[in-house]
Amino acid sequence: MAVNIQKHNDGYLMEGLMYICSSKPDKKYVNLMVTKGEDMNYATEKEKEKDEPFIIDYPGEYDKDNVTIKVVADKGGALNYLLKYNNQIVAFVQSASALDDEDFTAAKYWLYTDPFIAKTIDKMELEGEKMDLTKLEA
């Protein structure tokens, strides 16, 4: 079973649930931002009622809509995601340093935008299907 991913606005929509984006979150999806945000912001109950988009932009572990999401940042603030759902393990990798995390090496699908990541996955002899997101068509 392959990962259902397509171009959407300024990013990529995965499984119709999670939106990997750089600048314009969409309130219909769980927004996985590509760069680290400000310090963790816990919304109050009143703020949650505002119908704001759900944004993940900080390292840590999250559970949302039956998806376990692990977020690892590199030194420059780029975020890498490990998503576990429906017996799938999908990694969105922007920096090779994420591959030092043992959890990431278990991914069955590798999503990336930098060809260097594919070469690093091959060099480390990690198994799984690689998907270059820059080759997706709108």
N, C-alpha and C positions, 0 to 999 in steps of 0.2 A: 504494500500500500504506500503510494508516494505522498508527499506533502503537497497539499493544494495551496499554491501561492501564486499571486498575480500582482502586477503593478497597480497601485492605487494612489492617486494624487502625487505627493512627494515621497512616497515610500512603497511598502509592500504589504499586502493583505494576506494573512495566512489563515487558512481554514475558515475564512469568513468571520473570525473571532478576534484575532490579534493583528494589530496594525503597527508595523515597524516603520517609524517615521522620524524625520529630522526636525520639523518645525511646526506642522499644523495638525495637532491632535484632532481626532474625529470622535465625537461623543457616542457613536454607535458601537465602538470597539474598545478593547483593552489596548491602550497605546503604549508601545514599547519604544521609548525614545532612544536615538542612537548615541546621544551624548549625556553625560552626567548633569543632573540639575543641581539646584541649590540644596542646602541641607534638607534632610527628611522633613516633610510637611504632613502632619497628621491632620486631616480635615475634621472639623467639628461636625456634629449632627446637622446643624443648621446649614453649613456649607455643602454637605452631601445632598441636601434637598434642592440645590440650585441647578441640578441637571447638567453638571460640569462633566467633561470627559474624564475617564479613569486613566491616569498616567502613571507609568512606572519609569522613573528616571534616576534611580539611585541603587547602588549595590545592595544586595541582600537576597532574601528568599521570600517569595510571595505565593499565595494560593488564591486563584481567581477563576471562577466558572469551571471547576474541575481540572484546572491546569496548574501544575506546580512550576514556578518560574524562578530560576536562579540567575542572578545578575552579578557579573564580575566586571569591574572597571579596570582599564589599563592606566598607566601613569599620565597619559594625556587626557583622560576623561571619556574615552570611547567605551561604550557599554557592549558587553557580550552577553548573550542570553542562552540559557539551557532550559528548554521547555519539555515537560513530561505530561503526556495526556494520551488517553486511549491506547496504552501500551506502546506509544511512540516516544522516542527521545530525539529532539531536534535541537541543533545548536546554530545560533546566528553568531558568527565569529567575525569580528572586525580586527582583532589583534592576536598575533601568535601567542602572546603571553597567556591568553585564556586557555590554551591547550596544555598549560602546566597544571591546570586544575584537573584532578583525577576524574571528577564527575563529568567533565566535558568529553573526556576520551571515550565515554560509553555511548556517545551520540550515534544514531543510525542514519541521520540526515544532517548534512553540513550546508548551511546557507552562508554565502559570503559575497562581498563586492570587490575584494582585492585578490587578484590571481596569486599573490604571494601566499595567501592562506591555503589555497589548494595545494601548492607545492609543499608547504609545511605539513599538511595532513598526509600527503604521500610519503614524505621523508620519514614521518613518525610511524608509517605503516598502519594508520588508523583505518578501520573498515567503515563502510557506509557509503551512501550516495551523496555526491557533491553536487551542489546547485549554485551556479554563478548567477546571482540575481540581476547583474547588469545585462544579461542576455535575454531577460524576459521582455516580451512585447506587451504594450498596453492593450 
